[in-house]
């Protein structure tokens, strides 16, 4: 694992934390999923570092970034673009896992000239059908759980959706990186108010307006993303979307099959950087 540069970018009153592994062009910006942080990418970075100028971002309310009174998909997308601008990244490829893929898609749609491509790692392509009637208020954690120490917090850490992972050591590392010091011990870094966003309808609205080349990587055992994800997006956009599947991995594929995820990500990057006819921008 090469050493990372670290810093923050102020965005609308909150400091947005980033890690950077300088390298070649084009740059690659990594965007984590719900309740996650830049450390989720640490096992993936080695295969990218050197080939690309790699940057991982902590969205506000996550990791080492600041908290806000409220969050939105559009606000998170703006944070990604603010980091791109502040670090002088020239038309990076945005890579996002889970909801991070939808945040990255929103950034690509918001400023098409700033982004050269998009890779969606097990991000939903369409939202599941919801029961009729008015939407219910999202449930979110209340209060702050305090643990005596990091070991106790790591033992209590759980993935959502639930999943046994192929690399327990990787899971332990991301769990340990998910806590912060609080009065009386340690607590989770993630702000419970993010769930006011991620549990509401309309998450895939951020896919509208994406014009850059896009590739999909999914876990073959994913509980959230089906085998037809790329087909759904191709119908939505009216152009082909290549897809790569990490056969034995679930939704949290970078913790499940590191080598398989690395290989699929490299193939997806090749797809968006040298797109076949019909895959490029409209």
PyMOL commands that set and color helices and strands:
alter all, ss='L'
color gray80, all
select helices_A, chain A and resi 38-48+73-86+99-110+112-114+150-156+168-176+192-198+203-207+229-237+253-256+258-273
alter helices_A, ss='H'
color red, helices_A
select strands_A, chain A and resi 5-11+14-21+28-31+54-57+92-97+115-121+179-182+185-188+213-219+242-246
alter strands_A, ss='S'
color yellow, strands_A
deselect
rebuild
show_as cartoon
